[in-house]
């Protein structure tokens, strides 16, 4: 009997240890940024690009910039690209960095750091996240008009406008679908919602929209794949969730308000989260 009890106690101890290991662990923090909104790794893995709004997210003031940061949290180049307005989401395709900037998509040559094009989005109000699919097409969410724009063959135009997009924010291209982290049903032209957002799936083939769970989760911002689930930030509540492919959320971290467009470094199992209101990046190891 004593042997059985010992085995039970040992088993409980091992399970407790595994549970403890599963808790996110903070590995570094970088201060001194200016309202950072998005973080994105370079294909080389040697640097992270970070968009700095540096002011109002809707004001055309020319103060926005892109920084370069090392994957271990050291500032490399605070003002790699300057002269933007309120840069937010980013994606890389074909040697170019694409950055949303209120009502335009800015195209930056990675080799030189020079702006190579600015794609105007007439009628757009709040271009937000940016994502590239396997064919190199670029998608951009406009949270204030329930629209997803697409850049293809040099043409930047609305690809899908639908109230079912629920104020689309974060985008993640996965095969033949686009996973969208929604902000929710907004009460007016501002950010307050009557119903919080959840994940939805948009077919890249026929543009059909499908809910991934219908229960409200939060005012969702960044989204990244982790295994078969998604890591998703809630900007307003300042939380980090793991959400399963059928929409079930698990809260992983309780952070201050402003947790924005994260990236997940798969090989290191590290989530890098821009804390927009606190002017810093925080990095957590998440198993």
N, C-alpha and C positions, 0 to 999 in steps of 0.2 A: 504493500500500500504506500509506504514511504517513497518507494521508487516511482510509483505512478504520480504521486503528488509532486515529486521533484521534476518529472517530465512535464507536467502541466505548468508548473511555475517557470521552467525553462522555456517552454513554448510561448507562454505569455510574455516573457522577457524579450524573446526574439521578435515577436509581433510588435511589441512596444518599440523596440529598436528600429524596426522597419518603418513604423509609422512616424517616428521621430526623424528618420532620414528623409522621409517624403516631404517634410516641411520645407518651404522655400528658404534659402539661406542667402542673405545679402553678402555679395562678394566685393563690390566697390561702389563708389559714388563720385560723381564729378560735378562740381559747382562752377559757377561763373558763366553759364550759358544765358541766353536772352530769350525767354519764353520758348524753349525748345518744344517742337510739336511732333517731329518724326525722327526716327533713327533707322538707318538702312546700311547693311554691310556691303562693301565693295566686293565684286566677284573674287578678287585676290585674297580676301579674308584678312588683309593687313590693316584695314581702316574702316571706320564707320562714318557715314555722312549723317549730319544732324542739321535739320532745318530750324532756324531761329526766327520767330516772328518779330521779336523786338518791338513790341507795341501792340496796337489793336489788331485783332485778326481780320478786320474788314477795312482797314485804312491803307490807302495807297500813299505811303510816306517814304518809300525807298530805303527803309532802314533794315529790311530783312536780309539774312545772310545764311550761307551754308558753311558749317564747320566740319573739320576732319578730326576724329577722335580715334585713339587706338582701342583695340578690343579689350584691353585691360584697364580702360578708363583714364587714359592720359590725353590731355589736349595736344593735338598735333598742329593744327592750323585753325585758329578761331574764325578767320574771315577768308576762307578759300574762295567763295563767290559772294560778292556783295551787290548792292543796288536792286535787290528784290523788294517786294512790298510786304506781304505776309505769307511767306512760303510755308507750306504744310506737308502733305504726303509726297512720297517720292517712289520712283521705280527706275530700274536700270534695264536697258535693252539696246543691243547693237552699239556698245561703246558710248552711249548717251545716258545722262541722268535726267529724268523727267520730273519736274517739280510743279505742283499746283500753286497758283498765286492769285487768289481771289476770283478773277474772271479770265485767266489765261493759263496755259500750260507752257512752262519754260523748259527749253531743251538745252542741256549743257554738255559740252564735249568733255568726257572724263579725262582725256589725255592732257588737255590744255587748261581746263577749268573756265573756258570761255563760253558765254551764251551763244549758241548757234542759231536759235530760233525762238520766237515767242508765238504760240498758237492762240489766237483770240477765241473766246467762247462767248459770242453775243447772247445776252440774256441770262448768262450764268450769274449767280449771286454769291455763292460760297463754295467754290471748288475745294475739295478736301483731300481724300485719299487718292492715291495713284497706284495702279497695278498693271503689270505686263503679262500677257498670256504666252503660250508656247510658240505662237506664230509671230510674236513681237508686237502685237497690237497693244495699244495703251488705253487703259480705262481710267476714268476720273469721275468720282462721285461729286454731285452738287447737292449738298444737304438741304439747301433752302428751296429747291425747286423739284425735289423728288426725281432727279435726272441722273443718268449715267452717260457721260460723254465717251467717245472713242476716237482715237487717232489711228488712222490706217491709210497708208500710202500718201501721207502728207495732208490728208483731210481730217480736220478736227470738227466733229459735229455730234449733236445729241444721238445717242444710240438707243436709249430706252428712257421714256418718261412715263412714270406710273406711280399713283398714290400708294400702291402696294409696296413700294420701296421704303416707305416709312422714314423719310429723312435719312437717306443712305450716308454712311460714314466710311468705316473701314472696308477694304476690299481684299479678297484673297482668291487668286485664280488657281483652280484645282481641276486639272483635266479639262473637261468640256463644260465646266460650270464655274460661276463666280459666286463665292460665298460673301455675303454682305452683312456687316455689323451695323445695325440700324440704331439711330438716335431715339426714334419713337414718333408718336403723333404730337406735333408741336401745336401749342395753343395760338401762337401768332407768328410774327416775323422774327421773334427772338428764339431763345434756347429752351425755354420752359416747355414741358410736355404734359399732356393730359394722360397719355399712356406711354410707358417706357418701351424701349425697343428690345428686339431679340434678333437672332440670326435668321437670315433667309438665303435661299439658293436661287440663282438666276441661270437659266440654261444659255450657254453661248451659241447654241444652235438655233433655238426658236424663241429666245427671250422670255420663256415662261418663268413665272415666279412661284416659288414654293416655300412655305414656312418650315423652318427647322425648329419645331417646338413653337407653340403659340403663346405661352405664358410670358408676360413682361419680365425682362431681366434688369435692364438699366439703360442709361444713356451711353450706348456702346460706341467705342472709338476704334482703337487698333485691333487687328486680328492677325494671328499667326498660327500655323499648323504645329501641333506637338503630338507626334504619334498619330492616332486616329481621332484626336480631339483638337480643339482650338483654344489658344490662349487669347483672351479678350479683355480689354480694359473698359472700365466704366468711368468716363471723364468726370461726371458730376459727383458721384459717390466716392471716387478715388479708389475703386476696387479692381483687383485682377481676378478674373474667372478662368476656370477650365470648363469649356462647354463641349459636351459630347456631340457627335454627328446628328443625333436626334434631338438636340436642343436642351439637354439637361445640364444646368449650371452647377458648378462647385466653386465656392469662393476660396481663393488661395491666399490673397493678401488684402489687407485693409490699409490703403494708402491715403495721403491727403488728396484733396480735390485737384484735378488737372492731370491725372494719369492719361497720357495721350497715346500716340501711334508707336507701339512697341515693335521691336524686332526680337527674334528668337534665334540664337546661335546654336544650331542643332548639335554640332560636334562637341561643344562645351556644355550644352544643356543650360545655357544662360539666357535669361530674358533681360533685355535692356529697355528700360521704360523712361521716356521723357516725362519729367514732372514740370509741366508747363508753368504752373503758378509759382513754383519754387526755384525756377531757373537752374535746374540740374537734371542729370541723368542718374538713375539708380539701376544696379544690375543684381539680379537674383539667380542663383542656381536652382533650377526646378527640374526635379527628376520625373 
